[in-house]
Structure formats: C-alpha cells, structure tokens
C-alpha cells in the first residue's frame, strides 16, 4: 500500500510516525503546539518579552538563578533556598548568567554584582521576573541597588533577623506564584487547544491556526491541502441509540482520522458537531486525495465498537489544495475552506461514503 503521505524513500509513513488512538489530551496538545511553534518561526521573529512569553503559554520557570561571586555566600544561599523548596540553577559567571537568562525567563535572580543587575535590565523585558541584589559587603545599600535596577536588596547573612527571612519569604512566594502560573497556563493551553470529547484540535484552534498555515504556504511557496469530512447519517445514530453512543462514535471516528498522520505536521480539528478538518501541510492535491480515500476506507472497513454494539459507520470527504509548483501564486483561507466544503457536499449529494476533490476554478 502506498505511503499515506510523502516521506523518505522506502519508509511506511503510518508505521514511521503515528498518533495513537488513545493519546491523552496533554500529548495531543503537545503535537498541535509543536505545529504552532513551527508557524511562529515561519511567520514572525520571536518576541521574548514577558507578556509575549505568557501569551505563548510559557510563563517564567519557578527557578532561582544564583550568580554569586563568593563561594561561601553561594553555598549558604543554596542551602537556604533548598530548605525553602525553591529550585536552584547556578551560574559560573556574569556572562554565564546572561546566557542562561537569554534562554529562558527565571522567576528569581540572586546576584552580588551590580554590573550584572544593570546588564540584565538591558536585555529584553522579563529575562528575570524578580532581581535580588545580595549586599555581601554591606556597603551598597538598598537605595543604590534599586537605582541600578534590582527589585530587592538583602544581606548575605541571616544576622538581620526577621527582615532577612522576610526577603526569603517574598522570594519563595514569587517562585510559588510562577509555579502556579505554569500549571494554570498549561491547563488552559490544553483546554484552548483540544476538543475535550474527541481529543482532536478544537474549533478555536482551527480558526486561529489554519489562517496561519495558509499564510505560511503562500509566503514560502509550499503546498497545502485541506480535507473536510463528516459522519454520514450521524443524526440517525443519536436518534436511535442516544447521545452517549453518538459520543462513542465521534471518538472512534476521530481516532481513525488521526491515526497515521505526521506528528507536529498534519493535524485534525473538530469544527462542528460531526464535522472535522484535516490539515496537510506540504501535501499536493493528489496526495491529499489519496490520503482522504484511505481515511474513508479506514472509517468503513470495520464496525465502530459502542455500548449499543458494533455500528457500521461511513464518512464523506472533500479535498481542496494550494499547489504553487503548478503555477498557483496565491490562495486564501476562504478559497480553501469553500473548496473543501463544496467538495464535501458533492460527496454527500453523490451518495456519501466517498471522496470528492475541489473542482478547478
């Protein structure tokens, strides 16, 4: 059997990389977000600001970066922060600290070097959420540290009593807040990305990301195909067996669509009650048609197992595509969706359980 998508010679695509039908929401979300990251890189320069990080659902990591010149003070803070259950990352020098801050946003930065505080504030906004200057010599003072860009200034020893521990308590709360934000945004990422019932992409994900797929294809002169499909006579399933059985059919139908597609490249979204969209980046119209035919066969080949017993289910498919190598200079979201939707309804009018390609304009 031919590969389900173009790949390296001699490799069976479905065996090489597949999404398993029982993939959980978090793993499916990661596949979709991997594709989102590819689009981010293709369509714009990456913005590293704090707000942008949060909007990309990458909040500051709940880690304290220690850039302390005194080995004695460093060991002391490692012990104290460890006792406070704050994860620690050590920087060997100011240069190393700047490199680490450039790679990811840390919740906390402890340093005894004013020049590093100043350098951090010259980086993109939000390289470190909370910068704490450790006044090892006791000669700098909070006023000067804050003027240079620190958020807080604390002594290097616990002899300051309650004031010293108040500084550490504040740091621990900031790290905890960063951790809670990560958890909340991870949960929100899954909810915004995944259709809870079918574990495919959500309609919201499709509406946001498919226009960007079209923009990428036009900008880079790459092929792009869209397959629209739905379950034949699905209303009859609900009316005869109830909505719980209908949900079981939807889950199995979605699993059969997803199985065998390329992780991080092809993706499936549920865009209506029983209607799905399959996005195939860098697939020609002919390739997409062949893929849709095999998906149609896969849906039909064996009954869908439900609590009401095995049910024979079929689907109708419509295919549209953009192929710059064939002379097409531009396309649009509207043209691709309208083409695939029209082809889908042609399949319905022709008797269902079949694939129809968009007619050339």
C-alpha positions as a printed NumPy array, in Angstrom:
array([[  0.   ,   0.   ,   0.   ],
       [  1.38 ,   3.465,  -0.82 ],
       [  2.514,   5.719,   1.983],
       [ -0.187,   7.947,   3.456],
       [  1.979,  10.99 ,   2.913],
       [  5.216,  11.735,   1.179],
       [  8.171,  10.77 ,   3.337],
       [ 11.635,   9.357,   2.995],
       [ 12.008,   6.661,   0.33 ],
       [ 11.115,   3.171,   1.413],
       [  9.53 ,   4.158,   4.679],
       [  5.933,   3.333,   5.54 ],
       [  4.655,   6.631,   6.832],
       [  1.928,   5.17 ,   9.029],
       [  4.415,   2.887,  10.766],
       [  7.113,   5.559,  10.965],
       [  5.153,   8.187,  12.904],
       [  1.605,   7.945,  14.132],
       [ -0.759,   9.398,  16.68 ],
       [ -2.168,   6.538,  18.704],
       [ -5.967,   6.481,  19.1  ],
       [ -5.734,   6.534,  22.9  ],
       [ -3.404,   9.551,  23.079],
       [ -4.308,  11.693,  26.085],
       [ -5.132,  15.376,  25.91 ],
       [ -1.721,  16.613,  27.016],
       [  0.18 ,  14.56 ,  24.424],
       [ -2.222,  15.565,  21.654],
       [ -1.912,  19.192,  22.715],
       [  1.859,  18.911,  22.502],
       [  1.606,  17.711,  18.879],
       [ -0.621,  20.649,  17.946],
       [  1.522,  23.146,  19.815],
       [  4.593,  21.764,  18.059],
       [  2.962,  22.748,  14.778],
       [  2.032,  26.126,  16.26 ],
       [  5.699,  26.691,  17.12 ],
       [  6.697,  25.901,  13.517],
       [  4.247,  28.535,  12.33 ],
       [  5.602,  31.013,  14.878],
       [  9.1  ,  30.589,  13.479],
       [  7.956,  30.821,   9.877],
       [  5.725,  33.863,  10.221],
       [  7.415,  36.272,  12.582],
       [ 10.524,  36.999,  14.608],
       [ 10.207,  35.582,  18.077],
       [  9.357,  38.107,  20.776],
       [ 10.919,  37.218,  24.115],
       [  9.134,  39.751,  26.319],
       [  7.406,  38.626,  29.499],
       [  3.959,  39.382,  28.11 ],
       [  4.76 ,  37.53 ,  24.906],
       [  6.04 ,  34.554,  26.913],
       [  2.787,  34.38 ,  28.809],
       [  0.739,  34.757,  25.632],
       [  2.746,  31.878,  24.15 ],
       [  1.842,  29.983,  27.36 ],
       [  5.466,  29.864,  28.535],
       [  5.458,  31.613,  31.915],
       [  8.671,  32.224,  33.905],
       [ 10.058,  28.96 ,  35.232],
       [  9.901,  28.767,  39.051],
       [ 13.697,  28.655,  39.322],
       [ 16.146,  30.853,  41.232],
       [ 19.284,  31.643,  39.241],
       [ 22.267,  32.233,  41.551],
       [ 25.101,  34.398,  40.233],
       [ 27.103,  34.96 ,  43.411],
       [ 30.85 ,  35.544,  43.317],
       [ 31.572,  34.444,  46.872],
       [ 31.645,  30.664,  47.171],
       [ 30.768,  30.873,  50.857],
       [ 27.717,  33.057,  50.198],
       [ 26.691,  30.876,  47.266],
       [ 26.739,  27.711,  49.37 ],
       [ 24.769,  29.487,  52.082],
       [ 22.024,  30.539,  49.626],
       [ 21.926,  27.099,  48.033],
       [ 21.148,  25.669,  51.474],
       [ 18.574,  28.31 ,  52.396],
       [ 16.74 ,  28.2  ,  49.076],
       [ 16.814,  24.412,  49.072],
       [ 15.186,  24.377,  52.513],
       [ 12.527,  26.717,  51.098],
       [ 11.838,  24.197,  48.281],
       [ 12.973,  26.63 ,  45.584],
       [ 14.668,  25.037,  42.578],
       [ 18.177,  26.42 ,  42.018],
       [ 20.296,  26.981,  38.933],
       [ 23.918,  28.098,  39.346],
       [ 25.719,  30.498,  37.024],
       [ 29.503,  30.307,  36.989],
       [ 29.96 ,  33.937,  35.933],
       [ 28.065,  37.062,  34.934],
       [ 28.446,  36.062,  31.29 ],
       [ 27.057,  32.599,  32.014],
       [ 24.139,  34.193,  33.884],
       [ 23.281,  36.406,  30.912],
       [ 23.374,  33.403,  28.579],
       [ 21.029,  31.455,  30.857],
       [ 18.671,  34.417,  31.19 ],
       [ 18.615,  34.748,  27.424],
       [ 17.458,  31.154,  27.012],
       [ 14.548,  31.214,  29.433],
       [ 12.803,  33.509,  31.883],
       [ 13.634,  32.801,  35.53 ],
       [ 11.336,  33.693,  38.396],
       [ 14.252,  34.881,  40.558],
       [ 17.819,  36.13 ,  40.165],
       [ 20.146,  36.429,  43.167],
       [ 23.405,  38.269,  42.476],
       [ 26.04 ,  40.266,  44.345],
       [ 27.159,  42.102,  41.196],
       [ 25.626,  45.459,  40.412],
       [ 27.035,  45.346,  36.893],
       [ 25.033,  42.148,  36.274],
       [ 21.859,  43.834,  37.573],
       [ 22.419,  46.646,  35.086],
       [ 23.196,  44.217,  32.258],
       [ 20.028,  42.221,  32.947],
       [ 17.92 ,  45.345,  32.631],
       [ 19.446,  45.912,  29.19 ],
       [ 18.18 ,  42.533,  27.996],
       [ 14.693,  42.024,  26.604],
       [ 11.949,  42.73 ,  29.112],
       [ 11.318,  39.941,  31.594],
       [ 14.582,  37.97 ,  31.45 ],
       [ 14.247,  37.657,  35.207],
       [ 10.996,  38.393,  36.978],
       [ 12.47 ,  39.42 ,  40.344],
       [ 16.111,  40.543,  40.677],
       [ 17.526,  40.431,  44.211],
       [ 20.839,  42.127,  44.948],
       [ 22.759,  40.428,  47.762],
       [ 24.791,  43.091,  49.568],
       [ 27.739,  40.911,  50.614],
       [ 29.965,  43.771,  51.845],
       [ 27.075,  45.659,  53.417],
       [ 28.246,  48.902,  51.804],
       [ 25.967,  49.29 ,  48.783],
       [ 22.572,  49.702,  50.386],
       [ 19.07 ,  49.204,  49.066],
       [ 18.789,  52.649,  47.518],
       [ 21.749,  52.161,  45.183],
       [ 20.732,  48.588,  44.312],
       [ 17.203,  49.68 ,  43.403],
       [ 18.567,  52.581,  41.378],
       [ 20.64 ,  50.131,  39.326],
       [ 17.553,  48.035,  38.565],
       [ 17.193,  45.498,  41.392],
       [ 13.746,  44.713,  42.752],
       [ 15.039,  43.944,  46.217],
       [ 18.201,  44.162,  48.294],
       [ 19.097,  41.803,  51.127],
       [ 22.105,  40.996,  53.31 ],
       [ 24.264,  37.931,  52.767],
       [ 23.814,  36.697,  56.328],
       [ 20.821,  35.776,  58.44 ],
       [ 22.007,  38.018,  61.265],
       [ 19.46 ,  40.572,  60.091],
       [ 16.786,  38.507,  61.832],
       [ 13.163,  38.889,  60.772],
       [ 13.987,  41.294,  57.957],
       [ 16.336,  38.771,  56.332],
       [ 13.777,  35.957,  56.478],
       [ 11.088,  38.28 ,  55.146],
       [ 13.187,  38.721,  51.991],
       [ 13.434,  34.939,  51.545],
       [  9.717,  34.516,  52.214],
       [  8.942,  37.029,  49.469],
       [ 11.231,  35.134,  47.093],
       [  9.534,  31.847,  47.936],
       [  6.098,  33.364,  47.267],
       [  7.257,  34.647,  43.871],
       [  8.59 ,  31.202,  42.959],
       [  5.308,  29.615,  44.1  ],
       [  3.307,  32.1  ,  42.06 ],
       [  5.413,  31.315,  38.99 ],
       [  4.826,  27.588,  39.535],
       [  1.069,  28.079,  39.927],
       [  1.017,  30.213,  36.778],
       [  2.76 ,  27.462,  34.838],
       [  0.195,  24.886,  35.968],
       [ -2.748,  27.181,  35.225],
       [ -1.481,  28.141,  31.77 ],
       [ -0.681,  24.509,  30.929],
       [ -4.246,  23.521,  31.811],
       [ -5.602,  26.464,  29.845],
       [ -3.392,  25.568,  26.887],
       [ -4.921,  22.096,  26.778],
       [ -8.469,  23.421,  27.127],
       [ -7.938,  26.003,  24.367],
       [ -6.234,  23.555,  22.021],
       [ -8.118,  20.28 ,  22.39 ],
       [-11.702,  19.259,  21.765],
       [-12.489,  17.519,  25.031],
       [-14.65 ,  14.762,  23.542],
       [-12.589,  13.64 ,  20.546],
       [ -9.046,  14.667,  21.599],
       [ -8.609,  16.407,  18.237],
       [ -7.878,  20.066,  17.834],
       [-10.701,  22.374,  18.836],
       [-12.659,  24.665,  16.516],
       [-10.927,  27.587,  18.223],
       [ -7.521,  26.107,  17.407],
       [ -8.545,  25.618,  13.762],
       [ -9.872,  29.163,  13.433],
       [ -6.637,  30.592,  14.817],
       [ -4.039,  28.316,  13.229],
       [ -5.399,  27.422,   9.79 ],
       [ -5.175,  31.026,   8.509],
       [ -1.54 ,  30.961,   9.6  ],
       [ -0.999,  27.688,   7.695],
       [ -2.34 ,  29.421,   4.59 ],
       [ -0.078,  32.435,   5.17 ],
       [  2.957,  30.18 ,   5.61 ],
       [  2.173,  28.19 ,   2.447],
       [  1.831,  31.349,   0.331],
       [  4.896,  33.043,   1.828],
       [  7.196,  30.034,   1.464],
       [  5.634,  28.753,  -1.77 ],
       [  4.734,  25.405,  -0.215],
       [  1.803,  23.135,  -0.976],
       [ -1.08 ,  22.931,   1.483],
       [ -4.165,  20.7  ,   1.444],
       [ -7.367,  20.762,   3.451],
       [ -9.716,  17.806,   3.849],
       [-13.206,  18.36 ,   5.27 ],
       [-15.249,  15.366,   6.346],
       [-18.218,  14.365,   8.421],
       [-20.039,  11.248,   9.602],
       [-22.821,  10.039,   7.327],
       [-26.31 ,   9.884,   8.882],
       [-24.964,  10.833,  12.294],
       [-28.327,  12.237,  13.41 ],
       [-29.809,   8.763,  12.975],
       [-27.169,   7.363,  15.356],
       [-28.141,   9.89 ,  18.034],
       [-31.877,   9.429,  17.452],
       [-31.687,   5.626,  17.522],
       [-29.076,   4.935,  20.179],
       [-28.778,   8.165,  22.175],
       [-26.137,  10.833,  22.516],
       [-23.783,   8.71 ,  24.652],
       [-23.427,   6.21 ,  21.811],
       [-23.107,   9.15 ,  19.412],
       [-20.194,  10.406,  21.503],
       [-18.562,   6.966,  21.31 ],
       [-18.876,   7.027,  17.515],
       [-17.367,  10.534,  17.388],
       [-14.374,   9.447,  19.476],
       [-13.702,   6.38 ,  17.338],
       [-14.183,   8.293,  14.071],
       [-11.696,  10.951,  15.237],
       [ -9.185,   8.277,  16.257],
       [ -9.336,   6.691,  12.814],
       [ -8.741,  10.051,  11.167],
       [ -5.787,  10.871,  13.389],
       [ -4.062,   7.504,  13.21 ],
       [ -1.126,   7.587,  10.787],
       [ -0.751,  11.342,  10.31 ],
       [  2.612,  13.055,  10.841],
       [  3.188,  14.299,  14.371],
       [  3.72 ,  18.038,  14.555],
       [  2.828,  18.5  ,  10.876],
       [ -0.56 ,  17.094,   9.833],
       [ -3.373,  17.788,  12.249],
       [ -7.084,  17.213,  12.754],
       [ -9.659,  19.53 ,  14.326],
       [-13.312,  19.057,  15.153],
       [-15.034,  22.101,  13.68 ],
       [-18.691,  21.144,  14.129],
       [-20.923,  18.509,  15.673],
       [-19.795,  15.65 ,  13.432],
       [-17.591,  17.646,  11.052],
       [-13.799,  17.529,  11.035],
       [-10.983,  19.311,   9.203],
       [ -7.692,  17.594,   8.333],
       [ -4.822,  19.972,   7.579],
       [ -1.974,  18.551,   5.464],
       [  0.961,  20.968,   5.135],
       [  3.166,  20.425,   2.074],
       [  0.783,  17.871,   0.574],
       [ -0.309,  18.158,  -3.041],
       [ -3.923,  17.821,  -4.07 ],
       [ -3.274,  14.328,  -5.446],
       [ -1.575,  13.229,  -2.231],
       [ -4.39 ,  14.672,  -0.144],
       [ -6.966,  12.878,  -2.287],
       [ -5.185,   9.55 ,  -1.779],
       [ -4.915,  10.156,   1.967],
       [ -8.626,  11.001,   2.153],
       [ -9.505,   7.839,   0.224],
       [ -7.598,   5.682,   2.704],
       [ -9.191,   7.505,   5.642],
       [-12.6  ,   6.903,   4.085],
       [-11.763,   3.203,   3.774],
       [-10.443,   3.102,   7.338],
       [-13.705,   4.511,   8.679],
       [-15.735,   1.988,   6.679],
       [-13.587,  -1.141,   6.997],
       [-14.642,  -2.311,  10.462],
       [-17.586,  -1.505,  12.745],
       [-17.247,   1.14 ,  15.447],
       [-17.495,  -0.575,  18.826],
       [-20.081,   1.042,  21.111],
       [-22.097,   0.156,  24.197],
       [-25.053,  -0.435,  21.832],
       [-22.974,  -2.98 ,  19.926],
       [-20.874,  -2.652,  16.754],
       [-22.138,   0.014,  14.346],
       [-21.216,   0.384,  10.7  ],
       [-20.152,   3.977,  10.117],
       [-19.123,   5.78 ,   6.951],
       [-17.859,   9.274,   6.234],
       [-17.905,  11.728,   3.346],
       [-14.807,  13.71 ,   2.403],
       [-13.979,  16.824,   0.384],
       [-10.474,  17.926,  -0.64 ],
       [ -9.032,  21.296,  -1.64 ],
       [ -5.437,  22.393,  -2.049],
       [ -2.884,  25.045,  -2.905],
       [ -0.008,  23.993,  -5.191],
       [  2.47 ,  26.767,  -6.086],
       [  4.578,  24.359,  -8.166],
       [  1.64 ,  24.098, -10.556],
       [  1.598,  27.832, -11.091],
       [ -0.77 ,  28.912,  -8.329],
       [  0.546,  32.191,  -6.946],
       [ -1.894,  32.825,  -4.134],
       [ -4.764,  31.3  ,  -2.279],
       [ -6.895,  32.297,   0.681],
       [ -8.459,  30.802,   3.746],
       [-11.88 ,  31.393,   2.223],
       [-10.98 ,  29.686,  -1.059],
       [ -9.584,  26.555,   0.593],
       [-12.424,  26.174,   3.107],
       [-15.083,  26.897,   0.496],
       [-13.451,  24.453,  -1.929],
       [-13.202,  21.605,   0.591],
       [-16.685,  22.289,   1.957],
       [-18.177,  22.325,  -1.543],
       [-16.392,  19.077,  -2.412],
       [-17.692,  17.518,   0.819],
       [-21.277,  18.365,  -0.113],
       [-20.686,  16.968,  -3.593],
       [-19.747,  13.702,  -1.875],
       [-22.964,  13.87 ,   0.125],
       [-25.095,  14.509,  -2.961],
       [-23.353,  11.69 ,  -4.852],
       [-24.325,   9.057,  -2.32 ],
       [-21.954,   9.561,   0.652],
       [-19.086,   7.28 ,   1.757],
       [-16.719,   8.77 ,  -0.829],
       [-14.082,  11.413,  -1.536],
       [-14.508,  14.359,  -3.892],
       [-11.821,  16.847,  -4.916],
       [-12.434,  20.554,  -5.392],
       [-13.189,  21.448,  -8.966],
       [-10.665,  23.859, -10.53 ],
       [-11.855,  27.461, -10.66 ]])
